Amino acid sequence: MAIPIGRLAPSPTGVLHLGNARSFLLAWLSVRTRSGTVLLRIEDIDGPRVRPECTAATLDDLAWLGLTTDGDPLLQSTRLAHYAHAVSELLDAGLAYPCVCSRREIEEAGSAPHEPWQDAAPYPGTCRDRYGSIAEARRQSGRDPAVRFRVTTDAVPFHDVYRGAEPGLVRGDFVIQKRDGAPAYQLAVVVDDAASGITEVLRGDDLLASTPRQLLLYRALGLQEPQFVHVPLLVGADGRRLAKRHGDTSLRTFRGRGVTAPQLIGYLAQLSGLRPTAAACSAADLLVGFSLARVPREPAVPRAPWLPGD
């Protein structure tokens, strides 16, 4: 079997928190237990939300956790030309088109009913075949257009390594380039994962709905698809994804209060079903006997105030 290549892909819009650490730990273990390569990508293209100081803090936190990576980190901000080239390729092939619709116009579109599984109405296709080019769309509308991928199917079924068969439902045409010319998340991660030779993408199941869109892009661009692994999130007692409303779960806070990396790793290992207790251990200690099958199918709920031993 080929050596697996995985990646950790933090976004420097904030500091790492307990949920990030758990997802990164599982992604790291899944690849390292098979003697694979783990790459690091900094997803720093989210406009004004990016905080440059968080990149250094993220690198420091990953090193503190013992989640070693191979080679130099890849910064998405250095790869804008690659994303633009992919968008041009899709436009030239008729697989994407310029769109000048505002979010409000989409929400108010009476022709955009949505199914119970959708959290919002899909794009109704207003700008499909409306303009011949980005320049024409800008000239006629007076707006800077986004670019949408043309979806011609309702579902892209796929096999998830952890979850099994997934229907891969798709919610209509989606944005691949923003109005300001910046690449959308869906496009950037596909271009970068393919360029890096990523064979396995392990992430939280909050990104499960992104997978069919990304698979469409892999296929439209003729790129090799990785295997996808979506694991349950850490959630608060209310069942919602960990956030500030549940208290401070940042690794910076843990470290400032004297929590050691082995303590935190042991705590995450217990939450993830990898060990029966939260006894301190290193990430490397968990490699022996690691199996995704041991990760509980239900979201894990850390106990407040989140600190191991409290």
C-alpha angles and dihedrals in degrees: 000000000000117000107262120242118203135169144213110218114185122176115222094223089110143347123292116271136192094276093051091049093052095049092046091048092054092045090050094047094047092058101032093051086064092046091253135152122264117201128193123224124182109211097208103154100094093112119229092358091072114101110196093205089061092066092065091043091051093051090049093049093049090050090048090053091050094241097146120193134198126245127351121323115263114229115206090209088070093055104058093120090058092054092047090052091053091050091050090050091053093046092050090050092051090244094117136033141191117266127194098180117127122225090250092053090052093049091050096046107122091203094064108086116167137208125244091257091059121088092203140012114278121241107281095218097249094152098039107128090353099116132031095214145358089260091053092048091051093047097048098040102033088227134108104247129223119217122241130197113236109239116201100175138059095218143023105196115207141168117250113204092221104029101034123216114016125189092220097213115198125210102212132272112349136199118262098169126032127227091262091055095256116136119253119240094252094058099039096053092049093050093046098043090051093046090050093048093240111182099178131039113190115181143137118295091243084084095051092104090057094061100078090050091050092048089054089054093048090054096043091052094042093241130150113260121226126218113264126221119185117188128189117268131241107256138185125249088271090062094247125123113276111272141149090284087070095052135267109319098164119133087229089064094047092050092047090055093053101260110152125222093246089053092052094044090050091050092050090046091056092046088051096050093247096118133021093230138031093246112155115266141149126254088248090056089064095057094084109083095359115160131165087219088074093060109102117249092226125072113268120239115210114210119246132280082033098220118125111250096017 
